[in-house]
Amino acid sequence: MTPGKDLLSELMLGPANRDSPKPLADPTLVGRLAGPEVEAAVPPGRLGADRPRCRRGSLRCYAQRVANTNQPTVDFDRSSEPILGLPPIVGNDGGSVWCKTPAHVRIERLNLPAALESGLYVGVDIHLDSRAEQVVLGTSRTRGTALVLKVNANGVPGRVSLMLRDEDGRTLEGYADGSRAIARRLIVVARPADDAVTFYELEPWASPDPVLPLLTHLIAQDSPSRFAFDSPAALGGWYEDGIARGPFAGRLSEVFLGTGQPSVEALAAASGNQTGLTHSGLADPSDEILALFRRGFKRLHSWTARPMNVDDMDAASVLMFSWLFDVTPVLVRLAQSYGIQLWMPGTSERARQYEEEVLRLGAVALIQGSRGPGSAMGFTWTTLDEWRHQPVLHAQGHSVSAEQFIKFVRNKLGGGHFDEVDRREWQKRLLETMAAMEIADEEALVFQMRQLASQVLLAASVARLGELTGAP
């Protein structure tokens, strides 16, 4: 495997202190990714005018090439390509990167002190593709210094473990059992001098009081004290004697590491919950809803891989209503059960301003079309509550939102119910305007339904629900 291009330039501190960036030379490592623009989060003035460049010793991604969300699709099947520009894992700040072994983020050295007198802390937001054991961060030399952070350790869902070993082979190791949420904000504090390890899970849906530490089980307490963190480490895997290892498959964000004791209260206060997840909603989905989702996921793939016809449009309206707006919306319920923030591709500020200008000129019709990777005007990650109200069509002075369009096709045009009598003015004008229009060999309404189906498929894919449910 050959190194790909640099992913992250300067690294800056995570959610508790974003205004105080620290270079890697300090014993503080952070990986914070921006949103769909996929810009490295860097202090002003640190980048050249043309494109970001990593300074020597910073983070580097090792892969054949880097997949960016301005590509036409987000293809998670290309395991050698990390994907940037994905939405936040916890809260609504920043973004995330997805990778799968053998792809990983390489750290040339952790630059931590030899004795760790004041202790060590690691913070990371993770969203894994499965409940199998995953190595999130690690470096190890045979019979020498090692630091390995695992999630779902020993195959136990929710379990987090840390192993810290010094040059003399003395080890501090412990684990804690956290929530069953897939999307998590983890803080691990190790104090070798006290033979103590403390684990925290800070996403608001982790527990009624996330500031309280998890119950730690200690496996080894040998008081390690003489470390040499001079070997490569990996995010999304680990390095053993300089050789990259796995396994890892999932998203990473808000990664930071340093010495001392972090302010857990401040980190918890900075952890948002924009999609309204709850601790009580965490549960193993039933076999029935899993089977229902898998069937729908397969149909969405089929509809979006080729031009739709009118029958497809009708069926898509029924499925998307069931997934998003029904009394028990399937996609929303699954995201809640797994503890995953559901993000939809929304309208960018640039696209919004452009639409306003076009409409000001008196356009009779305006079809927004695609939103997401490859959108000419870009896009932004939004919650479902925001997405459902964003306009996707304009016809004769009437704006039609995503929710209105899906429900119109389902409830009035025959997707689930037919009614040609009781129709609102905007519905009449929409049909009148779009009746004779075709876009890319599809009827205008069919074309718009396929664009919305693509957006829903993207949201489900980024949430990794296909992988988690075993959908084809």
PyMOL commands that set and color helices and strands:
alter all, ss='L'
color gray80, all
select helices_A, chain A and resi 153-155+192-194+264-269+287-304+310-324+330-338+349-360+384-387+402-411+425-434+444-462+465-469
alter helices_A, ss='H'
color red, helices_A
select strands_A, chain A and resi 29-31+59-62+83-86+96-100+104-107+120-128+134-140+146-151+159-165+171-177+183-191+196-201+216-221+233-235+238-240+243-245+249-259+344-347+365-367+379-382+391-395+398-401+438-439+442-443
alter strands_A, ss='S'
color yellow, strands_A
deselect
rebuild
show_as cartoon
